Amino acid sequence: MSHWVFLSVAIVAEVIGTSFLKSSEGFSKLLPSVIVVVAYVVAFYFLGLTLKTLPVGIAYAVWAGAGVALITLVGYLFFGQVLDAPAVVGILLIAAGVAVINLFSASVGNGDG
């Protein structure tokens, strides 16, 4: 179960890093740039821990899907980015894919990947 905690930390750290990447204005602002680097180091460290027990394909699918959904939510809430209906449907499909992997895949948690 700790691999899911590690993966969650990795995803949240990656979303924080990506959010501050916009604020860093091309790494021209020091504090947001430092936050980006630290967040990505944390993200990849915890992704590495996750890969000790979770297959890389499953971990990356969950990482990517959850990351897309969360960063889209951050964009909407904090940057005023508007989503049209196709974008919302696409994000819901990504979330459904992550749910299918977690609920039904025999590959999750077997460490064979």
C-alpha positions, 0 to 999 in steps of 0.5 A: 500500500505504501507504493500508492502513498509514494505515487500520490506524493509524486503526483502532487509534487509534480503538479506543484512543480508544473503550477509554479513553472508557469509562475517562474516565467521561463525560470526568470523569477527565483522563488518560483524557479526554486519551487519548480526544481525542488518539487520535481526532485521530490516527484521523481524521488517518490516515483522512483520509490513507487517503481520498486513495487509497482510496474512502470507502465501502471505507475506512469499511467496513473501518474500521467492521468492523475497529473493531467486531471489535477493540473487542469483543475489547478489551471481552472481554479488558480489561473482562470483557464476555461474548459470547454465540453470536449476538454471536460469529457477528455479529462473524465475519460482519463480519470475513468482510465485510471480508475479501470487500471486501479480497480480491474488490472491484475498488473497493479501491485504485483511488482512484475513490471 
